[in-house]
Amino acid sequence: MIAQDKTTHEDILQQSINHLEFLGFENIKADLIGYEQPKTFIKKENNLVMTPDITAYKRTKKYYFELGLKSEKPKLLKSKWRLLDVFTRMKDHKFKIISTKGHYSFANTIIKELNLDKTLIKL
């Protein structure tokens, strides 16, 4: 999810965090008030700041989670997902995408356009 959409979808972000806690993830950091903010990435070309929606640990493995929600700027969302995918493969971390009803086809379309080998976590 891009920064512009975070304020309108805080409830889905909180629901995702609750789901991850239920699944046994620990040390959860989220770009949400009340949680520690995850590490941010800065794109040097245009000084664009990208922050993952959620980061968490499970059995010493670090996971990065993104919310796959409809956006008015899909190009920006694609560049964020591409960056996170490349970074997580380099560091041997995991990258997952969470989506909710009404947003599945949008998220799957972006995944196919980026040629990512991901399956959605459905809430």
C-alpha positions as CSV (number, residue, x, y, z in Angstrom):
1,M,0.0,0.0,0.0
2,I,1.4,3.4,-0.8
3,A,1.6,6.2,1.7
4,Q,-1.4,8.1,0.4
5,D,-3.7,5.1,1.1
6,K,-2.5,4.4,4.6
7,T,-4.9,6.8,6.3
8,T,-8.0,5.4,4.6
9,H,-7.1,1.7,5.2
10,E,-5.9,1.8,8.8
11,D,-8.6,-0.7,9.8
12,I,-7.4,-3.3,7.2
13,L,-3.8,-2.8,8.4
14,Q,-4.8,-3.4,12.0
15,Q,-6.8,-6.5,11.0
16,S,-3.7,-7.8,9.2
17,I,-1.6,-7.3,12.2
18,N,-4.1,-9.1,14.4
19,H,-4.1,-12.0,11.9
20,L,-0.3,-12.2,11.9
21,E,-0.2,-12.3,15.7
22,F,-2.7,-15.1,15.6
23,L,-0.4,-17.0,13.2
24,G,2.5,-16.7,15.7
25,F,4.5,-13.8,14.3
26,E,6.5,-11.8,16.8
27,N,8.3,-8.5,17.0
28,I,5.8,-6.9,14.6
29,K,6.6,-3.5,13.3
30,A,4.0,-1.6,11.3
31,D,3.5,1.8,9.7
32,L,0.7,2.5,12.1
33,I,0.3,4.6,15.2
34,G,1.1,2.5,18.3
35,Y,3.7,0.3,16.6
36,E,7.3,0.8,15.9
37,Q,7.9,1.9,12.4
38,P,9.7,-0.5,10.0
39,K,13.0,0.4,8.3
40,T,12.4,2.8,5.3
41,F,14.0,2.6,1.9
42,I,14.9,5.7,-0.1
43,K,15.0,5.6,-3.9
44,K,17.9,7.8,-4.8
45,E,16.6,8.8,-8.3
46,N,13.8,10.9,-6.9
47,N,14.2,10.7,-3.1
48,L,11.1,8.7,-2.8
49,V,10.6,7.1,0.7
50,M,9.2,3.6,0.7
51,T,8.2,1.9,4.0
52,P,6.9,-1.7,4.2
53,D,3.5,-1.9,5.7
54,I,4.4,-4.7,8.2
55,T,7.6,-6.5,9.2
56,A,7.6,-9.4,11.6
57,Y,9.7,-12.4,12.7
58,K,8.8,-16.1,12.9
59,R,11.3,-18.7,13.9
60,T,14.3,-16.3,13.3
61,K,13.1,-15.6,9.7
62,K,12.2,-12.0,8.9
63,Y,9.0,-11.4,6.9
64,Y,7.9,-8.3,5.0
65,F,4.2,-7.9,4.4
66,E,2.4,-5.5,2.0
67,L,-1.3,-4.9,1.7
68,G,-2.5,-5.5,-1.8
69,L,-5.3,-2.9,-2.1
70,K,-6.6,-1.0,-5.0
71,S,-4.6,2.2,-5.6
72,E,-4.9,5.2,-7.9
73,K,-1.1,5.0,-8.4
74,P,-0.4,1.4,-9.4
75,K,2.9,2.4,-11.0
76,L,4.2,3.5,-7.6
77,L,2.9,0.4,-5.9
78,K,4.6,-1.8,-8.5
79,S,8.0,-0.1,-7.9
80,K,7.6,-0.6,-4.1
81,W,6.7,-4.3,-4.5
82,R,9.6,-4.8,-7.0
83,L,12.0,-3.1,-4.5
84,L,10.8,-5.3,-1.6
85,D,11.0,-8.5,-3.7
86,V,14.6,-7.8,-4.8
87,F,15.7,-6.8,-1.3
88,T,14.1,-9.8,0.4
89,R,15.7,-12.2,-2.1
90,M,19.1,-10.6,-1.6
91,K,18.9,-10.8,2.2
92,D,17.2,-14.3,2.3
93,H,14.0,-12.9,3.9
94,K,10.4,-13.6,3.0
95,F,8.0,-11.2,1.2
96,K,4.2,-11.8,1.4
97,I,1.2,-9.9,0.1
98,I,-2.0,-9.6,2.1
99,S,-5.3,-8.8,0.4
100,T,-9.0,-8.6,1.3
101,K,-12.2,-9.2,-0.5
102,G,-12.7,-6.8,-3.4
103,H,-9.0,-6.3,-3.9
104,Y,-7.9,-9.8,-5.0
105,S,-8.0,-9.3,-8.7
106,F,-6.2,-6.0,-8.5
107,A,-3.4,-7.5,-6.4
108,N,-3.2,-10.6,-8.7
109,T,-3.0,-8.4,-11.8
110,I,0.0,-6.5,-10.4
111,I,1.7,-9.7,-9.3
112,K,1.3,-11.1,-12.8
113,E,2.6,-7.9,-14.4
114,L,5.7,-8.0,-12.2
115,N,6.2,-11.7,-12.7
116,L,6.3,-12.3,-9.0
117,D,6.0,-15.9,-7.7
118,K,3.6,-15.0,-4.9
119,T,0.3,-16.2,-3.6
120,L,-2.0,-13.9,-1.7
121,I,-2.7,-14.2,2.0
122,K,-6.5,-13.7,2.0
123,L,-8.2,-12.0,5.0
